[in-house]
Amino acid sequence: MHELGTFVVTFPCWALVHKDSIVRDVAGKPTGVTSPMQLLVLDDTSGGSMFPLFTDGDLAARFKKASGGMEDFVIFAVKSPKMLADALRMVRGEADAVTLDKPELRGKPYAIWPFEYALRKIEAGENL
């Protein structure tokens, strides 16, 4: 796990959003997102909740497949610090922590940060 203030978030990073949050044209091509988006927030084993992010789309896909029952969620590219800060503000009050590369992904390091700390650092353009 990373020390606080030492992890550099690179973009894009990836989140899971409810499929109804993606706006599509008549041909089915994504054209935008609803506001607010319905982002995945998970309950953790301590009674809290977390907003999971992933360092690449493959990890997000592996997590979704391993979790099962997430057919209503799609993998979404978070392309900038502003997009990430906006997403964090959308789940404020729902999530206690932000996690990167969930612990269930064996063999891959992961990190967890308190929610308000993560939001403040992302908004300031600083390392987590």
N, C-alpha and C positions, 0 to 999 in steps of 0.2 A: 504494500500500500504506500502511496506517496505521502510525503510530509505536506502539511498545509503550506500553500504559497509556492510550491515547486512544480506543479503540473501545468504544462502549456496546452491549452485546448486548441486543436487545429481544426480547420474547417475544409470540407463539410464534416460535421459529425451527424449522427443519425438518431432519430427518435421514432416512436410508434404513435401514430395518430389514428383516430377512428375514421373509417372510410367515408363517413358522411361529412367529414371536415374538408374533403377534397372536392372542389367545384370542377365539373367537367363540361366540355362543350357537347354538342349533339353527336359528335363522332366518338365521344368517350375520352378525348384527350384532356389531361389536367390543365386547367386554366387559372387556378388560384385556390385559395383556402377560405373557409369561413372564419369569422371572428366572433367570439373566440373559438380557437380550435379545441377539439376534444382530445387531449393528450393522455397517454397511458400513465397512470400513477398506480404503483403497487403497494400493497400492505407488506410490511416487513415483519420479522419474527418477534420484534420487541413491542409491537402494538402501534408503531408509527407507520409512516408511508414514505415512499421514495419515488422520484422522477428518474427513470433510467435513460441514460444516453449511451451511445456506442461510438467507438472510434472508427468503425467502418460498417458499410451496409451488410457485409457478410456476417459479421457478429450479430447485428440486429436480426437478420434472417435466421441464424442458428438459434438465438434466444427465443424468437417467436415460435419456431418449429418445436423446440424442446419444451416450451411451456404448454403447447396445445391449447385449444379453445380460444385462440386469438384471431379467428377468421375475420372479425369485424375491424381489425387494425391493419394498417399499411405502414410500410417503412418510408420515412420522410427525411429528406436531406435538410439539415439545418446549415445554411450556407454562410452565415456571418455571425459575429458577436451580437449584432443588433437583433437578428432573428432569434438567437438563443436567449437573450435577455427578455425579449417579448414572450417567448414560450415559457420561460420561468415565471414571469409575471402572471401568465394565464393559469398556472397551477399553484400560485401562492395561496396559502390557506389549505390546500389539499395535501401538499407534500412537506415532510419534515426534513428531507435530505435529497441530495442529487447524487446519483451514482453513475459511474462510467464503467462500462463493460462488466455487467452484473457478475457477482460471484459464481453463479451457476455455470458460467462458461469456463470449464476446467482448463487449466494450463495457460490462462490468460490473466495477467495482473488486473486488479480492479482498484477503484478508489471510491470513497464515500465522503461527501462534504455536507455540513449543516446547510440547510436551504438558504437562509438569509446571508450567510457567508458567501456561498456560491453566487447568488444574485448580485451582491455588492461587488464582488471581484470581477464578474463578467461585465457588469455595467461600467466599471472603471477601466476595463481593458487590461486587467492584471492576471497573473497566473493564479490558478486555484490552489 
